[in-house]
Amino acid sequence: MTEPSAPPSPATALAPARLMQGFPPPPEYRVHIGNWQQWPQKIWSFQHAAELFGTRRIARAGEVRPLPQAPARLDELRVDEEHTWAEVWPALHTDALLVLHRGCIVDERYFNGMGPATPHLMFSATKSMAGLMAATLVAEGRLDETARVGQLLPELAASSWADATVRQVMDMSDGVVFTEVYNDPSSDIFAYITSMGWVPEMRASSAPPGILPNLATLKRLHDEPRGSAFRYRSPATDVTAWLATRSAQQSISDWLSTRVWQRLGMEQDASLMLDPQGTEVAFGGMSATARDLARLGQLLLQRGQLDGAQVLPAAAIDVIAAGGSTAAFAAGGYPLMNPARDGWSYRAQWWNRPHAPRSFGAYGAFGQRLVVLPDDDLVLVLFGSHPNPMAGVVDPLMQSAFSVLAHHLKDRS
């Protein structure tokens, strides 16, 4: 993620609908890898990631599984003193919103040229897909969560990952030093994403190209014992993905294709971005449609069952839904950066809110969300192109909207 840019003043504002329009488009309306995370260019690029970067297909197959419709009148629902339900989503720079209640679509909205068949970049909500794969492998006995990373990945034996357990890496409590602050260009995350082609203008000649070589360069540890403090860092996802793919002898895209996309009757293919060396960008490169992501959320709500068949092991989903250590979550200081997530936890690359309305979810920068509320029979999907990547900017209003919605729908017949 690049440093957030505020929307331009009205005198210089670009019209989002004119982005990439024309043959060729006017220079100021062209979107490319040099400006794809700027606003408003991101409105176009987040819906067209496969046109900017190399990707690998997550293939659907067979008949499309319908999503029943049961529309609810929500426009005038009061979320807070300033916003109704209908007013929240433009205020959050939303590109798509889809709500499933009891398995039916009760609300579906699209903005900024997006539609039901449009894939959208998920950013760090992708992390949860890698975590779901790893959690499934653990539940199936194919990946030992107590094993040390260096035993399973000799390539990292000389790094700070080596003595961490698989579980610690999955839960981001491995203790490896890496800073990830999206509005600080000196943060480690910028060198990381630059090395794999996201920010070419910041390319440092000393950084090895691609994700995997960079993982081996991390050598420092925090002072606390491993497993005692959660610290959010994208490289932990890429180590999780490496562990999962080596264990399964299968890429994340192939696993998602065969275990999820081809089992759930998805409407569209999804895709996963590749780095310059052909490694899948597990920490943030997946694109999918709102409807298909909602189908996955419904499967998780049903503990992996679909039409009487166990598509994914219930044990894996139960671990994710139960959440992790709230003490570890607090110990790493994350709630100080985002008070809206005070009291939460993190488990297998999924965020967990333990207080009502209880939820677990996949969260990504700029407003990407897949949230499952098991007590309320709700699945929420959001895609966005917010000017600011920081979760703390959007979380308070989003969480208010989710809570109000859950209460409103609770007694719906």
C-alpha positions in Angstrom: 0.0 0.0 0.0 1.2 3.5 -0.8 0.9 6.5 1.4 -2.8 7.5 1.4 -3.7 10.4 -0.8 -6.6 12.7 -0.1 -9.2 13.3 -2.8 -8.1 16.2 -5.0 -9.8 19.6 -4.6 -12.9 20.2 -6.7 -10.9 22.5 -9.0 -8.5 19.6 -9.9 -10.8 16.6 -9.4 -10.8 13.8 -11.9 -14.1 12.3 -12.9 -13.9 8.6 -11.9 -16.2 7.5 -14.8 -13.7 8.8 -17.3 -10.8 6.7 -16.0 -9.3 4.6 -18.9 -12.0 5.9 -21.3 -10.9 6.8 -24.9 -8.5 5.5 -27.5 -6.1 6.3 -25.9 -7.4 7.8 -22.7 -6.2 11.3 -21.9 -2.9 11.1 -19.9 -4.5 12.3 -16.7 -7.1 9.5 -16.9 -4.7 6.6 -17.6 -4.2 4.0 -14.8 -0.9 2.1 -14.6 1.3 0.5 -12.1 2.8 3.9 -11.3 -0.5 5.4 -10.0 -2.8 2.4 -9.4 -3.1 3.0 -5.7 -3.7 6.8 -6.0 -7.2 8.2 -5.6 -9.3 8.2 -7.8 -7.3 5.9 -10.0 -7.8 3.1 -7.5 -11.5 3.1 -8.3 -10.6 1.6 -11.7 -7.6 -0.4 -10.8 -9.2 -2.3 -7.9 -11.7 -3.7 -10.4 -9.1 -4.4 -13.1 -6.1 -5.8 -11.2 -5.7 -8.6 -13.8 -5.1 -6.0 -16.5 -2.2 -4.4 -14.5 -0.5 -7.5 -13.0 0.1 -11.1 -13.8 -2.5 -13.4 -12.2 -3.4 -17.0 -11.8 -6.9 -18.2 -12.3 -9.1 -19.6 -9.5 -11.5 -21.6 -11.7 -15.2 -22.1 -11.2 -17.0 -25.2 -12.7 -20.4 -26.6 -13.2 -23.8 -25.0 -12.7 -24.1 -21.7 -10.8 -25.6 -22.1 -7.4 -28.4 -19.5 -7.1 -28.5 -17.1 -4.2 -32.2 -16.6 -3.2 -33.5 -13.0 -3.0 -35.4 -11.6 0.0 -34.9 -7.9 -0.2 -35.2 -5.8 3.0 -36.1 -2.1 3.1 -33.0 -0.7 4.7 -32.4 2.7 3.1 -33.9 4.7 6.0 -32.4 2.5 8.8 -30.5 4.9 11.1 -26.9 3.9 11.6 -25.8 7.0 13.6 -26.7 10.6 14.0 -25.2 11.5 10.6 -26.0 8.5 8.4 -28.8 6.3 7.3 -28.0 2.9 5.9 -28.1 4.3 2.3 -25.8 7.2 3.2 -23.1 5.1 4.9 -21.8 3.3 1.8 -21.0 6.4 -0.4 -19.4 8.0 2.7 -17.1 4.9 3.0 -16.2 5.0 -0.7 -17.9 1.6 -1.2 -17.7 -0.1 -4.5 -20.0 -3.1 -3.6 -22.1 -4.2 -0.7 -23.9 -7.6 -0.3 -25.8 -8.9 2.7 -26.9 -12.5 3.2 -29.4 -13.1 5.9 -30.4 -16.8 6.5 -28.8 -17.5 3.1 -30.8 -15.0 1.1 -29.7 -11.7 -0.4 -31.4 -8.9 1.6 -29.3 -6.1 0.2 -27.0 -5.8 -2.8 -25.6 -2.5 -4.1 -22.9 -1.5 -6.6 -21.1 1.8 -7.1 -18.4 3.3 -9.3 -19.1 1.1 -12.4 -19.0 -2.2 -10.5 -21.6 -4.9 -11.0 -22.4 -8.5 -9.9 -19.9 -10.0 -12.5 -17.1 -7.6 -11.6 -14.1 -9.0 -9.6 -12.6 -6.7 -7.0 -9.2 -6.8 -5.4 -9.4 -8.0 -1.8 -6.1 -6.8 -0.5 -5.5 -8.3 2.9 -8.8 -10.2 3.0 -6.7 -12.5 0.8 -4.7 -13.4 3.9 -7.7 -15.3 5.3 -7.9 -17.5 2.2 -4.3 -18.7 2.9 -5.3 -19.1 6.5 -8.3 -21.1 5.6 -6.2 -23.4 3.5 -3.6 -23.9 6.3 -6.4 -24.4 8.9 -8.0 -27.1 6.7 -4.7 -28.9 6.3 -4.1 -28.8 10.1 -7.6 -30.2 10.6 -7.0 -33.0 8.1 -3.7 -33.9 9.7 -1.6 -32.9 6.7 0.1 -29.9 8.4 1.5 -30.1 12.0 0.7 -26.9 13.8 3.4 -27.6 16.4 6.2 -28.2 13.9 9.0 -25.6 13.5 9.1 -23.5 10.4 12.8 -24.3 9.8 12.0 -28.0 9.8 9.3 -27.7 7.1 11.0 -24.9 5.1 14.7 -25.4 5.1 15.0 -22.2 3.0 14.1 -20.3 6.1 16.3 -22.2 8.5 18.8 -19.2 8.8 16.0 -16.6 9.3 14.1 -15.4 12.3 11.1 -17.7 11.3 13.0 -20.9 11.9 12.1 -21.6 15.5 8.5 -20.4 15.3 5.8 -23.0 15.2 3.3 -23.2 12.3 0.6 -22.1 14.7 2.5 -19.0 15.8 3.0 -17.9 12.2 -0.6 -18.6 11.3 -1.7 -16.4 14.2 1.0 -13.8 13.7 2.4 -14.3 17.1 5.8 -15.6 15.9 7.8 -12.6 17.2 9.5 -11.7 13.9 10.4 -8.0 13.6 8.7 -6.3 10.7 6.9 -3.0 10.6 3.7 -2.5 8.7 2.4 1.1 8.9 0.6 2.0 5.6 1.0 5.8 6.1 4.7 5.7 6.8 6.9 5.2 3.7 9.8 4.2 5.9 7.9 1.2 7.2 9.2 -2.2 6.2 6.1 -3.0 4.3 7.0 -0.5 1.5 10.3 -2.3 0.7 8.4 -5.5 0.8 5.7 -4.6 -1.7 8.2 -2.7 -3.8 10.3 -5.8 -4.3 7.3 -7.6 -5.8 6.3 -4.8 -8.2 3.6 -2.9 -6.5 5.4 0.4 -6.2 8.1 0.4 -8.9 9.1 4.0 -8.3 10.3 3.1 -4.8 12.4 0.1 -6.0 15.5 -0.3 -3.9 18.3 -2.0 -5.8 19.5 -3.9 -2.6 16.1 -5.6 -2.1 15.8 -9.1 -3.7 13.0 -9.3 -6.2 10.0 -11.3 -5.2 8.3 -12.5 -2.0 10.2 -15.7 -1.1 13.7 -14.2 -1.1 12.6 -11.4 1.1 11.3 -13.8 3.8 14.7 -15.2 4.3 16.2 -11.7 4.9 14.2 -11.2 8.2 16.6 -11.9 11.0 15.4 -10.0 14.1 13.0 -11.0 16.9 11.1 -9.0 19.5 12.1 -9.6 23.1 8.9 -11.3 24.2 8.4 -15.1 24.0 7.1 -16.4 20.8 3.3 -16.8 20.9 2.7 -14.1 23.5 2.0 -11.1 21.3 0.1 -10.6 18.1 1.7 -8.2 15.5 0.1 -7.8 12.2 2.6 -8.4 9.4 2.1 -9.5 5.8 5.2 -11.7 5.6 3.7 -14.0 8.2 0.9 -14.7 5.7 3.4 -15.5 3.0 5.2 -17.9 5.3 1.8 -19.5 6.1 1.1 -19.8 2.4 4.5 -21.4 1.8 3.9 -23.9 4.6 0.4 -24.7 3.3 1.4 -25.1 -0.4 4.4 -27.3 0.4 2.3 -29.5 2.7 -0.5 -29.8 0.1 1.8 -29.9 -2.9 -0.7 -27.5 -4.4 -0.9 -23.8 -5.1 -3.4 -21.6 -3.2 -5.2 -20.9 -6.5 -5.5 -24.6 -7.3 -6.6 -25.4 -3.8 -9.3 -22.7 -3.8 -10.4 -23.9 -7.3 -10.8 -27.5 -6.3 -12.0 -27.2 -2.7 -14.1 -24.1 -2.8 -14.8 -22.4 -6.2 -15.8 -25.7 -8.0 -17.8 -27.0 -5.1 -19.9 -23.9 -4.3 -21.3 -23.2 -7.8 -19.5 -19.8 -8.1 -20.7 -17.5 -10.8 -17.2 -16.2 -11.9 -13.6 -17.2 -11.9 -11.5 -15.5 -9.3 -7.8 -14.7 -9.6 -4.6 -14.4 -7.5 -1.9 -11.9 -8.4 1.7 -13.1 -9.0 4.9 -11.5 -8.0 7.8 -11.0 -10.5 9.0 -14.6 -9.8 5.6 -16.2 -10.2 4.8 -16.6 -6.5 1.2 -16.1 -5.6 0.7 -12.9 -3.6 -1.0 -14.5 -0.6 -0.9 -11.5 1.6 -3.1 -9.3 -0.7 -3.5 -10.3 -4.3 -6.9 -12.1 -4.7 -9.8 -10.7 -6.7 -13.3 -12.1 -6.6 -16.9 -11.0 -7.0 -19.2 -10.0 -4.1 -21.6 -12.8 -4.8 -19.0 -15.5 -4.9 -17.3 -14.2 -1.7 -20.7 -14.3 -0.1 -21.1 -17.9 -1.1 -17.8 -18.7 0.7 -19.1 -16.7 3.8 -22.3 -18.8 3.8 -20.2 -22.0 3.7 -18.3 -20.8 6.8 -21.5 -19.9 8.5 -22.7 -23.4 7.9 -19.4 -24.8 9.4 -18.3 -26.1 6.0 -21.5 -28.0 5.1 -23.4 -27.7 1.9 -26.4 -29.8 1.0 -25.4 -32.4 3.5 -21.8 -32.7 2.3 -18.8 -31.6 4.3 -17.0 -29.4 1.8 -14.5 -28.1 4.4 -13.8 -29.7 7.8 -16.0 -28.2 10.6 -13.0 -28.4 12.9 -11.0 -25.9 10.8 -13.9 -23.4 10.8 -14.6 -23.9 14.5 -11.0 -22.9 15.3 -11.3 -19.8 13.1 -14.7 -18.9 14.6 -13.5 -19.4 18.2 -10.8 -16.8 17.7 -7.4 -16.6 19.3 -5.8 -15.1 22.5 -7.2 -11.7 23.4 -4.3 -11.2 25.7 -1.8 -11.7 22.8 -3.8 -9.4 20.7 -3.6 -6.6 23.3 0.1 -7.4 24.1 1.2 -6.4 20.6 -0.4 -3.0 20.9 -2.8 -3.3 17.9 -5.8 -1.8 19.8 -3.7 1.4 20.4 -3.5 1.9 16.6 -7.2 0.9 16.0 -9.3 1.2 19.2 -12.3 0.0 17.2 -10.8 -3.5 17.5 -10.1 -3.4 21.2 -10.8 -6.8 22.8 -10.6 -8.7 19.5 -8.2 -11.6 18.6 -6.6 -13.1 15.5 -6.6 -16.8 14.6 -5.4 -18.5 11.4 -5.3 -15.2 9.5 -8.9 -14.3 10.4 -10.0 -11.4 12.6 -12.4 -12.3 15.5 -14.7 -10.0 17.4 -15.9 -11.8 20.5 -18.5 -9.3 21.7 -22.0 -8.8 20.3 -22.6 -8.9 17.5 -20.0 -11.7 17.5 -18.2 -12.1 14.2 -15.1 -13.4 12.4 -13.9 -12.0 9.1 -11.4 -11.4 6.4 -10.4 -7.7 6.4 -8.4 -5.8 3.8 -7.2 -2.2 3.3 -9.3 0.5 1.6 -12.6 -1.2 2.9 -12.5 -4.8 1.8 -14.5 -7.1 4.1 -16.0 -10.6 4.3 -17.7 -10.8 7.7 -19.6 -13.7 9.2 -21.9 -13.1 12.1 -22.8 -16.7 13.3 -25.3 -15.7 16.0 -27.2 -13.5 13.6 -27.2 -15.8 10.5 -25.5 -12.9 8.6 -22.8 -12.7 5.9 -21.6 -9.3 4.8 -19.3 -8.5 1.8 -17.9 -5.1 1.2 -15.5 -3.9 -1.5 -14.2 -0.3 -1.4 -11.7 2.2 -2.8 -11.3 4.5 0.2 -8.6 7.1 -0.2 -7.0 5.9 3.1 -5.8 2.3 3.7 -5.9 2.5 7.5 -8.6 0.3 9.0 -9.2 2.7 11.8 -10.6 5.2 9.4 -13.5 3.0 8.3 -14.0 0.5 11.2 -16.1 2.7 13.5 -18.8 3.5 11.0 -18.7 0.0 9.4 -19.1 -1.7 12.8 -22.0 0.6 13.7 -23.7 -0.3 10.5 -23.2 -4.1 11.1 -24.5 -3.9 14.7 -27.6 -1.9 13.7 -28.3 -4.3 10.8 -28.0 -7.4 13.0 -30.4 -5.9 15.5 -32.8 -4.8 12.8 -32.9 -8.2 11.1 -33.1 -10.3 14.3 -36.9 -10.5 14.5 -37.5 -10.5 10.7 -39.9 -13.2 9.7 
